[in-house]
Amino acid sequence: MSFKDIRDRFGASFQRGDRVICEGRFGTVASANYSHIRVRFDGRSISAPCEPRDLQLVDPAMSSPPTPMAQFSSVQEAVPLQ
């Protein structure tokens, strides 16, 4: 299936490069395969098939998880991760 076929069948419009979230994980749309959208999740090199109904488009400004430093009120309190 193509992105157009998935849009017609599921009513969800995606394109390559879209930032999405699926089951709490952020990723980037890589391709369409059969009735699935293939998503390359952050930190992974291989894309995984996802149900189009399980995907949500995210705002590019909110498209990455918080960094470990975000939990501290100042950089001086942070301890380097090993």
C-alpha positions, 0 to 999 in steps of 0.5 A, spaced: 500 500 500 502 507 498 500 513 503 494 514 498 491 507 499 492 508 507 489 515 507 483 512 503 482 506 507 484 509 514 482 516 513 489 518 516 494 522 512 502 521 513 508 522 509 515 520 509 519 525 514 513 526 519 514 526 526 509 521 530 508 518 537 506 511 537 505 507 544 509 513 547 515 512 543 517 518 538 519 516 531 519 519 524 515 516 518 520 512 513 515 508 508 508 505 507 508 497 507 502 493 506 497 496 511 502 499 515 506 505 516 513 504 517 516 508 523 524 509 525 523 510 532 528 515 536 535 511 537 533 505 532 536 504 525 531 500 523 524 502 522 518 498 525 511 497 522 505 500 526 498 500 525 496 507 522 490 508 527 496 507 533 500 513 530 499 520 532 502 526 528 506 531 533 508 538 533 515 538 531 517 543 537 515 537 541 517 531 537 523 529 542 523 526 549 525 530 555 533 530 556 536 527 562 538 535 564 531 537 564 529 534 570 534 539 574 533 546 576 540 548 574 546 545 570 550 545 576 546 540 580 546 535 574 551 529 575 554 527 568 551 520 566 555 514 565 
